[in-house]
Amino acid sequence: MSGELSLNINIKEPRWDQGTFMGRAQHFFMVTDPRNVLLSSETLEEAKVIVENYRAGIVKPELTEDQLWRAKYVYDSAFHPDTGEKMFVIGRMSAQVPMNMSITGCMLTFYRTTPAVVFWQWVNQSFNAVVNYTNRSGDAPMTVNQLGAAYVSATTGAVVTALGLKSLATRLPPIVSRFVPFAAVAAANCINIPFMRQRELKYGIPVTDENGNRLGESPNAAKQAIMQVVVSRIGMAVPAMAIPPVIMNALEKRAFMKRFPILNAPVQVGLVGLCLVFATPLCCALFPQKSSMSLNGLEADLQERIRQLSPHTTTVFFNKGL
């Protein structure tokens, strides 16, 4: 039929060129759109049906290309790219802005006492643990014991790091002490993400050829993936935790803020949210979601298997996670 949508649209890949930063940024502005969190289960399931049917060669009558891409991005925002399972709602990247603006705003507001630091760092690292597990790479499941051990290790290490930095901050000027939450988050990300994805470091993540054919699992690919995610997460925190403290330090000296100190937390949360709306997708875009590495960078035994299985393969690809 002349009006039927072509089956040649490659929705396995993002709509925009992932070889450029701007293409990746456009892609992640769609994936991290906070409005996706509000979508109903019916809308998510409808998007899933459209995407899966299209991949199977079945086109919904009167479906347009824009509707197809919209369904693909709704699907991608809620379903894991490797397992296909629906992700826990607060672990989705579309929940990053509303969740992080609330938690980070409170971390920046309530940083003066040890109990407050411990509580908000624990909340933040618990949230990060959910996000890191939800957005892991690969399709191998973790047992309850493995997940529990990873969570305890990650959150304990992060909170201890935050307390250590807070004790150092007591000897620093007030404006410098405001940056302690950022330093703690940056250090904690270096702990939390590897711990929550430790199974990948031990057993590896799936690597494929350029056509998506699975070639094996590689711990070396997992190391590169996790390193890229750590850099992206720290980058996300920089604007949200570095800019509001400077602004708040100036605002708190103004008469209206002294008269209405209750405004401190809402203003701080609002500033953090404004930063995160842009920082989240732009920092996700620092590296391609479908990352790659040279065949020579893999483990020797895996290199040998791939050379036998696919002699022309020189580069392998993998989902780095988010």
DRENDO-1510 file (C-alpha; in Angstrom, 1 decimal, always signed):
<recs>
REC; n; res; u; v; w
REC; 1; MET; +0.0; +0.0; +0.0 .
REC; 2; SER; +1.3; +3.5; -0.9 .
REC; 3; GLY; +0.5; +5.0; +2.5 .
REC; 4; GLU; +2.1; +2.2; +4.6 .
REC; 5; LEU; +5.3; +3.1; +6.6 .
REC; 6; SER; +8.5; +1.6; +5.2 .
REC; 7; LEU; +10.1; -1.3; +7.1 .
REC; 8; ASN; +13.6; +0.0; +6.3 .
REC; 9; ILE; +13.8; +2.4; +9.3 .
REC; 10; ASN; +16.5; +1.2; +11.7 .
REC; 11; ILE; +15.0; +1.6; +15.1 .
REC; 12; LYS; +17.7; -0.6; +16.7 .
REC; 13; GLU; +19.9; +2.5; +16.6 .
REC; 14; PRO; +19.1; +6.1; +17.8 .
REC; 15; ARG; +17.5; +8.5; +15.4 .
REC; 16; TRP; +20.5; +10.8; +15.4 .
REC; 17; ASP; +24.1; +10.2; +14.4 .
REC; 18; GLN; +25.9; +8.8; +17.5 .
REC; 19; GLY; +29.3; +9.5; +16.0 .
REC; 20; THR; +28.9; +13.2; +16.9 .
REC; 21; PHE; +28.4; +14.8; +20.3 .
REC; 22; MET; +25.4; +16.8; +19.1 .
REC; 23; GLY; +23.7; +13.6; +17.8 .
REC; 24; ARG; +24.2; +11.9; +21.1 .
REC; 25; ALA; +23.0; +15.0; +23.0 .
REC; 26; GLN; +19.7; +15.0; +20.9 .
REC; 27; HIS; +19.3; +11.3; +21.6 .
REC; 28; PHE; +19.8; +11.7; +25.4 .
REC; 29; PHE; +17.6; +14.7; +25.7 .
REC; 30; MET; +14.8; +12.3; +24.5 .
REC; 31; VAL; +15.9; +9.4; +26.8 .
REC; 32; THR; +16.3; +11.5; +29.9 .
REC; 33; ASP; +13.1; +13.6; +29.4 .
REC; 34; PRO; +11.5; +13.8; +32.9 .
REC; 35; ARG; +8.0; +13.8; +31.4 .
REC; 36; ASN; +8.6; +10.1; +30.5 .
REC; 37; VAL; +8.3; +9.2; +34.2 .
REC; 38; LEU; +4.7; +10.3; +34.2 .
REC; 39; LEU; +3.7; +8.0; +31.3 .
REC; 40; SER; +1.1; +5.3; +32.3 .
REC; 41; SER; +1.8; +1.6; +32.1 .
REC; 42; GLU; -0.7; +1.4; +29.2 .
REC; 43; THR; +1.3; +4.0; +27.2 .
REC; 44; LEU; +4.5; +2.1; +27.8 .
REC; 45; GLU; +3.0; -1.2; +26.8 .
REC; 46; GLU; +1.5; +0.4; +23.7 .
REC; 47; ALA; +5.0; +1.7; +22.7 .
REC; 48; LYS; +6.5; -1.7; +23.4 .
REC; 49; VAL; +3.9; -3.4; +21.1 .
REC; 50; ILE; +4.6; -0.8; +18.3 .
REC; 51; VAL; +8.4; -1.3; +18.5 .
REC; 52; GLU; +8.3; -5.1; +18.8 .
REC; 53; ASN; +5.8; -5.4; +16.0 .
REC; 54; TYR; +7.8; -3.1; +13.7 .
REC; 55; ARG; +10.9; -5.2; +14.3 .
REC; 56; ALA; +8.9; -8.2; +13.4 .
REC; 57; GLY; +7.8; -6.6; +10.1 .
REC; 58; ILE; +4.3; -5.7; +11.3 .
REC; 59; VAL; +3.3; -2.0; +10.8 .
REC; 60; LYS; +0.3; -0.5; +12.7 .
REC; 61; PRO; -2.1; +1.0; +10.1 .
REC; 62; GLU; -1.6; +4.8; +9.6 .
REC; 63; LEU; +1.6; +4.8; +11.8 .
REC; 64; THR; +3.8; +7.7; +10.8 .
REC; 65; GLU; +7.6; +7.8; +11.1 .
REC; 66; ASP; +7.5; +10.4; +13.9 .
REC; 67; GLN; +5.0; +8.2; +15.8 .
REC; 68; LEU; +7.4; +5.3; +15.4 .
REC; 69; TRP; +10.4; +7.2; +16.7 .
REC; 70; ARG; +8.3; +8.5; +19.6 .
REC; 71; ALA; +7.3; +5.0; +20.5 .
REC; 72; LYS; +10.9; +3.9; +20.2 .
REC; 73; TYR; +12.1; +6.6; +22.7 .
REC; 74; VAL; +9.2; +5.9; +25.1 .
REC; 75; TYR; +10.2; +2.2; +24.9 .
REC; 76; ASP; +13.9; +2.9; +25.4 .
REC; 77; SER; +13.2; +5.2; +28.4 .
REC; 78; ALA; +11.4; +2.3; +30.3 .
REC; 79; PHE; +12.8; -1.0; +29.1 .
REC; 80; HIS; +16.4; -2.3; +29.5 .
REC; 81; PRO; +18.3; -2.5; +26.2 .
REC; 82; ASP; +19.8; -5.9; +27.0 .
REC; 83; THR; +17.2; -7.8; +29.0 .
REC; 84; GLY; +14.1; -6.1; +27.6 .
REC; 85; GLU; +12.6; -6.0; +31.2 .
REC; 86; LYS; +10.7; -2.9; +32.4 .
REC; 87; MET; +13.0; -0.9; +34.6 .
REC; 88; PHE; +12.2; +0.2; +38.2 .
REC; 89; VAL; +10.7; +3.7; +37.8 .
REC; 90; ILE; +13.2; +5.6; +39.9 .
REC; 91; GLY; +16.1; +3.8; +38.3 .
REC; 92; ARG; +15.2; +5.0; +34.8 .
REC; 93; MET; +17.3; +7.8; +33.3 .
REC; 94; SER; +14.1; +9.9; +32.9 .
REC; 95; ALA; +13.8; +10.0; +36.7 .
REC; 96; GLN; +17.3; +11.4; +37.1 .
REC; 97; VAL; +16.3; +15.1; +37.1 .
REC; 98; PRO; +13.4; +15.0; +39.5 .
REC; 99; MET; +15.1; +12.5; +41.9 .
REC; 100; ASN; +18.5; +14.1; +41.8 .
REC; 101; MET; +17.3; +17.7; +42.1 .
REC; 102; SER; +15.4; +16.7; +45.3 .
REC; 103; ILE; +18.3; +14.7; +46.9 .
REC; 104; THR; +21.1; +17.0; +45.7 .
REC; 105; GLY; +19.2; +20.1; +46.9 .
REC; 106; CYS; +18.8; +18.6; +50.3 .
REC; 107; MET; +22.5; +17.5; +50.4 .
REC; 108; LEU; +23.6; +21.1; +49.6 .
REC; 109; THR; +21.2; +22.6; +52.2 .
REC; 110; PHE; +21.7; +20.2; +55.1 .
REC; 111; TYR; +25.5; +19.7; +55.1 .
REC; 112; ARG; +26.5; +21.3; +58.4 .
REC; 113; THR; +25.8; +18.4; +60.9 .
REC; 114; THR; +27.2; +14.9; +60.9 .
REC; 115; PRO; +23.8; +13.2; +61.2 .
REC; 116; ALA; +22.5; +15.2; +58.2 .
REC; 117; VAL; +25.5; +14.3; +56.1 .
REC; 118; VAL; +25.2; +10.7; +56.9 .
REC; 119; PHE; +21.4; +10.6; +56.2 .
REC; 120; TRP; +21.5; +12.4; +52.9 .
REC; 121; GLN; +24.6; +10.6; +51.7 .
REC; 122; TRP; +22.9; +7.3; +52.5 .
REC; 123; VAL; +19.8; +8.4; +50.6 .
REC; 124; ASN; +21.9; +9.6; +47.7 .
REC; 125; GLN; +24.0; +6.4; +47.5 .
REC; 126; SER; +20.9; +4.2; +47.9 .
REC; 127; PHE; +19.3; +6.0; +45.0 .
REC; 128; ASN; +22.6; +5.7; +43.0 .
REC; 129; ALA; +22.7; +2.0; +43.8 .
REC; 130; VAL; +19.2; +1.6; +42.3 .
REC; 131; VAL; +20.2; +3.6; +39.2 .
REC; 132; ASN; +23.5; +1.7; +38.7 .
REC; 133; TYR; +21.8; -1.7; +39.0 .
REC; 134; THR; +18.9; -0.7; +36.8 .
REC; 135; ASN; +21.2; +0.7; +34.1 .
REC; 136; ARG; +23.8; -2.0; +34.2 .
REC; 137; SER; +25.3; -3.5; +31.0 .
REC; 138; GLY; +24.6; -7.1; +30.0 .
REC; 139; ASP; +21.8; -9.5; +30.7 .
REC; 140; ALA; +23.2; -11.8; +33.4 .
REC; 141; PRO; +21.1; -11.6; +36.6 .
REC; 142; MET; +22.5; -10.9; +40.1 .
REC; 143; THR; +21.4; -13.0; +43.0 .
REC; 144; VAL; +19.8; -11.3; +46.1 .
REC; 145; ASN; +23.0; -12.0; +48.1 .
REC; 146; GLN; +25.2; -10.5; +45.4 .
REC; 147; LEU; +23.0; -7.4; +45.1 .
REC; 148; GLY; +22.8; -7.0; +48.9 .
REC; 149; ALA; +26.6; -7.3; +49.4 .
REC; 150; ALA; +27.1; -4.8; +46.5 .
REC; 151; TYR; +24.6; -2.3; +48.0 .
REC; 152; VAL; +26.1; -2.5; +51.5 .
REC; 153; SER; +29.7; -2.1; +50.2 .
REC; 154; ALA; +28.8; +0.8; +47.9 .
REC; 155; THR; +26.7; +2.8; +50.4 .
REC; 156; THR; +29.1; +2.2; +53.3 .
REC; 157; GLY; +32.1; +3.2; +51.3 .
REC; 158; ALA; +30.4; +6.3; +50.0 .
REC; 159; VAL; +29.2; +7.5; +53.4 .
REC; 160; VAL; +32.5; +6.9; +55.1 .
REC; 161; THR; +34.2; +9.0; +52.3 .
REC; 162; ALA; +31.7; +11.8; +52.8 .
REC; 163; LEU; +32.3; +11.9; +56.6 .
REC; 164; GLY; +36.1; +11.9; +56.0 .
REC; 165; LEU; +35.8; +14.9; +53.6 .
REC; 166; LYS; +33.4; +16.7; +56.1 .
REC; 167; SER; +36.0; +16.4; +58.9 .
REC; 168; LEU; +38.5; +18.0; +56.6 .
REC; 169; ALA; +36.1; +20.8; +55.7 .
REC; 170; THR; +35.9; +22.1; +59.3 .
REC; 171; ARG; +39.3; +23.7; +58.8 .
REC; 172; LEU; +38.3; +25.3; +55.5 .
REC; 173; PRO; +36.5; +28.6; +54.7 .
REC; 174; PRO; +32.6; +28.4; +54.6 .
REC; 175; ILE; +32.4; +28.7; +50.8 .
REC; 176; VAL; +34.8; +25.8; +50.4 .
REC; 177; SER; +32.9; +23.6; +52.8 .
REC; 178; ARG; +29.8; +24.1; +50.6 .
REC; 179; PHE; +31.6; +22.0; +48.0 .
REC; 180; VAL; +32.1; +19.0; +50.3 .
REC; 181; PRO; +28.9; +17.4; +49.1 .
REC; 182; PHE; +30.2; +17.5; +45.5 .
REC; 183; ALA; +33.6; +16.1; +46.5 .
REC; 184; ALA; +31.8; +13.3; +48.4 .
REC; 185; VAL; +29.5; +12.5; +45.5 .
REC; 186; ALA; +32.4; +12.4; +43.0 .
REC; 187; ALA; +34.4; +10.1; +45.3 .
REC; 188; ALA; +31.4; +8.0; +46.0 .
REC; 189; ASN; +30.6; +7.5; +42.4 .
REC; 190; CYS; +34.0; +6.0; +42.0 .
REC; 191; ILE; +33.0; +3.5; +44.7 .
REC; 192; ASN; +29.3; +2.9; +44.1 .
REC; 193; ILE; +29.3; +2.2; +40.4 .
REC; 194; PRO; +32.1; -0.5; +40.3 .
REC; 195; PHE; +30.6; -2.2; +43.4 .
REC; 196; MET; +27.0; -2.3; +42.0 .
REC; 197; ARG; +28.4; -3.6; +38.7 .
REC; 198; GLN; +31.1; -5.8; +40.1 .
REC; 199; ARG; +29.6; -8.9; +38.5 .
REC; 200; GLU; +30.4; -7.3; +35.1 .
REC; 201; LEU; +34.0; -6.8; +36.2 .
REC; 202; LYS; +34.3; -10.4; +37.2 .
REC; 203; TYR; +32.5; -12.2; +34.4 .
REC; 204; GLY; +32.4; -9.5; +31.6 .
REC; 205; ILE; +29.7; -7.9; +29.5 .
REC; 206; PRO; +28.5; -9.1; +26.1 .
REC; 207; VAL; +30.5; -7.8; +23.1 .
REC; 208; THR; +29.2; -8.0; +19.5 .
REC; 209; ASP; +30.3; -7.3; +16.0 .
REC; 210; GLU; +29.0; -4.4; +14.0 .
REC; 211; ASN; +25.9; -6.3; +13.0 .
REC; 212; GLY; +25.0; -7.1; +16.6 .
REC; 213; ASN; +26.1; -10.8; +16.6 .
REC; 214; ARG; +27.2; -11.8; +20.1 .
REC; 215; LEU; +30.9; -12.8; +20.2 .
REC; 216; GLY; +31.4; -13.4; +23.9 .
REC; 217; GLU; +31.8; -11.6; +27.3 .
REC; 218; SER; +34.7; -9.4; +28.2 .
REC; 219; PRO; +35.8; -8.0; +31.6 .
REC; 220; ASN; +38.1; -5.6; +29.8 .
REC; 221; ALA; +35.1; -4.1; +28.0 .
REC; 222; ALA; +33.3; -3.9; +31.4 .
REC; 223; LYS; +36.2; -1.9; +32.8 .
REC; 224; GLN; +36.0; +0.6; +29.9 .
REC; 225; ALA; +32.2; +0.8; +30.2 .
REC; 226; ILE; +32.3; +1.5; +33.9 .
REC; 227; MET; +35.1; +4.1; +33.6 .
REC; 228; GLN; +33.0; +6.0; +31.0 .
REC; 229; VAL; +29.9; +5.9; +33.2 .
REC; 230; VAL; +31.9; +7.1; +36.3 .
REC; 231; VAL; +33.2; +10.1; +34.2 .
REC; 232; SER; +29.7; +10.9; +32.9 .
REC; 233; ARG; +28.1; +10.7; +36.4 .
REC; 234; ILE; +30.7; +13.0; +37.9 .
REC; 235; GLY; +30.2; +15.4; +35.0 .
REC; 236; MET; +26.5; +15.4; +35.7 .
REC; 237; ALA; +27.2; +16.4; +39.3 .
REC; 238; VAL; +29.6; +19.3; +38.5 .
REC; 239; PRO; +27.0; +22.0; +37.4 .
REC; 240; ALA; +24.4; +20.9; +39.9 .
REC; 241; MET; +26.7; +20.8; +42.9 .
REC; 242; ALA; +29.2; +23.6; +41.9 .
REC; 243; ILE; +27.0; +26.4; +40.6 .
REC; 244; PRO; +24.2; +26.5; +43.3 .
REC; 245; PRO; +26.6; +26.8; +46.3 .
REC; 246; VAL; +28.2; +29.9; +44.8 .
REC; 247; ILE; +24.7; +31.5; +44.1 .
REC; 248; MET; +23.3; +30.5; +47.5 .
REC; 249; ASN; +26.4; +31.8; +49.3 .
REC; 250; ALA; +25.6; +35.2; +47.7 .
REC; 251; LEU; +21.8; +35.0; +48.2 .
REC; 252; GLU; +22.1; +34.1; +51.9 .
REC; 253; LYS; +23.7; +37.5; +52.6 .
REC; 254; ARG; +20.7; +39.3; +51.2 .
REC; 255; ALA; +18.0; +40.7; +53.5 .
REC; 256; PHE; +15.1; +38.7; +52.1 .
REC; 257; MET; +16.8; +35.4; +52.6 .
REC; 258; LYS; +17.7; +36.3; +56.1 .
REC; 259; ARG; +14.0; +37.2; +56.7 .
REC; 260; PHE; +12.8; +34.0; +55.1 .
REC; 261; PRO; +15.3; +31.2; +55.7 .
REC; 262; ILE; +12.7; +28.7; +54.9 .
REC; 263; LEU; +13.2; +29.6; +51.2 .
REC; 264; ASN; +16.7; +28.2; +51.3 .
REC; 265; ALA; +15.8; +24.6; +50.5 .
REC; 266; PRO; +13.3; +25.3; +47.7 .
REC; 267; VAL; +15.6; +27.8; +46.0 .
REC; 268; GLN; +18.5; +25.4; +46.2 .
REC; 269; VAL; +16.4; +22.5; +44.8 .
REC; 270; GLY; +15.2; +24.7; +42.0 .
REC; 271; LEU; +18.7; +25.8; +41.0 .
REC; 272; VAL; +19.9; +22.2; +41.1 .
REC; 273; GLY; +17.0; +21.1; +38.9 .
REC; 274; LEU; +17.7; +23.8; +36.3 .
REC; 275; CYS; +21.3; +22.6; +36.1 .
REC; 276; LEU; +20.4; +18.9; +35.9 .
REC; 277; VAL; +17.9; +19.4; +33.0 .
REC; 278; PHE; +20.9; +20.2; +30.8 .
REC; 279; ALA; +23.8; +18.4; +32.6 .
REC; 280; THR; +22.1; +15.0; +32.6 .
REC; 281; PRO; +21.7; +14.5; +28.8 .
REC; 282; LEU; +24.8; +16.4; +27.9 .
REC; 283; CYS; +27.0; +14.3; +30.2 .
REC; 284; CYS; +25.3; +11.1; +29.1 .
REC; 285; ALA; +26.3; +12.2; +25.6 .
REC; 286; LEU; +30.0; +12.3; +26.4 .
REC; 287; PHE; +30.4; +8.7; +25.3 .
REC; 288; PRO; +28.3; +6.7; +22.8 .
REC; 289; GLN; +25.8; +4.3; +24.5 .
REC; 290; LYS; +27.0; +1.6; +22.1 .
REC; 291; SER; +30.6; +1.9; +22.9 .
REC; 292; SER; +33.5; +0.1; +21.1 .
REC; 293; MET; +37.0; -1.1; +21.6 .
REC; 294; SER; +39.7; -2.7; +19.5 .
REC; 295; LEU; +39.8; -6.5; +19.3 .
REC; 296; ASN; +43.4; -6.2; +20.7 .
REC; 297; GLY; +42.1; -4.7; +23.9 .
REC; 298; LEU; +40.1; -7.9; +24.8 .
REC; 299; GLU; +41.4; -10.8; +26.8 .
REC; 300; ALA; +43.8; -13.1; +24.9 .
REC; 301; ASP; +41.5; -16.2; +24.9 .
REC; 302; LEU; +38.5; -14.1; +23.7 .
REC; 303; GLN; +40.6; -12.6; +21.0 .
REC; 304; GLU; +41.5; -16.0; +19.7 .
REC; 305; ARG; +37.9; -17.2; +19.8 .
REC; 306; ILE; +36.7; -14.2; +17.9 .
REC; 307; ARG; +39.4; -14.5; +15.2 .
REC; 308; GLN; +38.2; -18.1; +14.6 .
REC; 309; LEU; +34.6; -17.2; +14.7 .
REC; 310; SER; +34.7; -13.9; +12.8 .
REC; 311; PRO; +38.1; -13.4; +11.1 .
REC; 312; HIS; +37.3; -10.0; +9.7 .
REC; 313; THR; +36.3; -8.4; +13.0 .
REC; 314; THR; +38.8; -5.8; +14.3 .
REC; 315; THR; +36.4; -3.8; +16.5 .
REC; 316; VAL; +33.8; -5.0; +19.0 .
REC; 317; PHE; +30.8; -3.2; +20.4 .
REC; 318; PHE; +29.0; -3.2; +23.8 .
REC; 319; ASN; +26.3; -1.4; +25.7 .
REC; 320; LYS; +28.2; +0.6; +28.3 .
REC; 321; GLY; +25.2; +1.2; +30.5 .
REC; 322; LEU; +24.3; +4.6; +31.9 .
</recs>
